[in-house]
Amino acid sequence: MRRAIVNRAVGAALLALYVILVGGCGSGGQEAQVLSDTGTARGVVLDQRTGVPLADARVRIGSIVTHVNKAGAFVMVVPTGTHERTVTADGYETLSDTVTIIMGDNDLGAARLFELPPPPPQF
């Protein structure tokens, strides 16, 4: 319960920061359109086998890129619509799929990455 409240507060703070930053870039009512055309995407990146958070993972949705926190979680403001999502972490296979972002909160759940096998020994 407490984590959900913190996650919502973080999402709201990020959205507010985005509005402040973008608000100065538009003119004549464009700010309202920017707000209505975005959603907050959130999720977590985990090791497929162990379920351990991958703290060095990167998430790209469309042209927006973010790094996850120590708990493997991410929150990002993304334009609404259907986008390619790419999740990467060193030593893991890349996950690519398609996500649809709507206005408001979008919980994308857990992205589970498979660890790559170790390289063969050199002779």
C-alpha positions in Angstrom: 0.0 0.0 0.0 2.7 2.4 1.0 4.8 1.5 -2.1 1.8 2.2 -4.3 1.4 5.7 -2.7 5.1 6.4 -3.2 4.9 5.2 -6.9 1.9 7.5 -7.6 3.7 10.4 -5.9 6.8 9.9 -8.0 4.8 9.6 -11.1 2.9 12.8 -10.3 6.1 14.6 -9.6 7.7 13.5 -12.8 4.6 14.5 -14.8 4.6 18.0 -13.0 8.2 18.5 -13.9 7.5 17.5 -17.5 4.7 20.0 -17.7 6.9 22.8 -16.2 9.7 22.1 -18.6 7.5 21.7 -21.7 5.2 24.5 -20.7 7.8 27.2 -21.5 8.4 25.7 -25.0 4.9 26.0 -26.4 2.7 28.9 -27.4 -1.0 29.7 -27.3 -2.7 26.6 -25.7 -0.2 24.0 -26.9 0.5 23.1 -23.3 -2.9 21.6 -22.8 -2.4 19.4 -25.9 0.9 18.1 -24.6 -0.7 17.1 -21.3 -3.5 15.3 -23.0 -1.2 13.4 -25.3 1.0 11.8 -22.7 0.8 9.0 -20.2 3.0 7.8 -17.3 4.6 4.4 -18.0 5.9 2.4 -15.1 7.3 -1.0 -14.6 10.1 -3.1 -13.3 13.0 -5.1 -14.9 13.9 -8.5 -13.4 16.1 -11.4 -14.1 13.9 -14.1 -15.6 15.4 -17.0 -13.6 16.0 -15.4 -10.2 13.5 -12.6 -10.1 16.3 -10.2 -8.9 15.9 -6.6 -10.1 18.3 -5.5 -12.8 19.5 -2.2 -11.5 21.7 -1.5 -14.6 18.8 -1.9 -17.1 17.7 0.7 -19.6 14.1 1.1 -21.0 13.3 2.8 -24.3 9.7 3.5 -25.3 9.5 5.2 -28.6 12.2 7.9 -28.5 12.1 8.2 -24.6 14.9 6.4 -22.7 15.4 6.0 -19.0 17.5 3.9 -16.6 15.9 1.9 -13.8 16.5 2.5 -10.1 18.2 0.1 -7.7 14.9 -1.8 -7.3 14.7 -2.3 -11.1 11.8 0.1 -11.3 11.2 2.9 -13.8 8.7 5.7 -14.3 8.6 7.8 -17.5 6.3 10.2 -19.3 5.6 9.0 -22.8 3.4 10.3 -25.7 0.1 8.3 -26.0 -0.1 5.7 -28.8 1.6 2.5 -29.7 5.3 2.3 -29.4 8.2 -0.1 -29.6 9.6 -0.9 -26.2 13.2 -2.1 -25.8 14.6 -3.2 -22.5 18.4 -3.9 -22.2 20.9 -4.8 -19.5 24.5 -5.8 -19.8 24.8 -9.6 -19.9 21.2 -10.1 -20.8 19.2 -10.7 -24.0 17.3 -7.6 -25.3 13.6 -7.6 -24.9 11.6 -5.9 -27.6 7.9 -5.6 -27.8 5.1 -3.2 -28.5 3.2 -1.2 -25.8 0.2 1.0 -26.0 0.3 4.1 -23.8 -2.9 5.9 -22.9 -3.5 9.0 -20.9 -2.9 8.6 -17.2 -1.1 5.8 -15.5 0.2 2.8 -17.5 1.5 -0.1 -15.4 3.6 -2.2 -17.8 4.3 -4.8 -15.2 7.6 -6.8 -15.1 9.9 -7.1 -18.0 11.9 -10.3 -17.4 15.2 -10.6 -19.2 17.1 -13.9 -19.9 20.8 -13.9 -18.8 23.2 -14.6 -21.7 25.3 -17.7 -21.5 29.0 -17.1 -20.7 31.3 -16.8 -23.7 33.1 -20.0 -24.7 36.6 -20.4 -23.4 39.4 -19.2 -25.7 42.0 -21.8 -26.8 
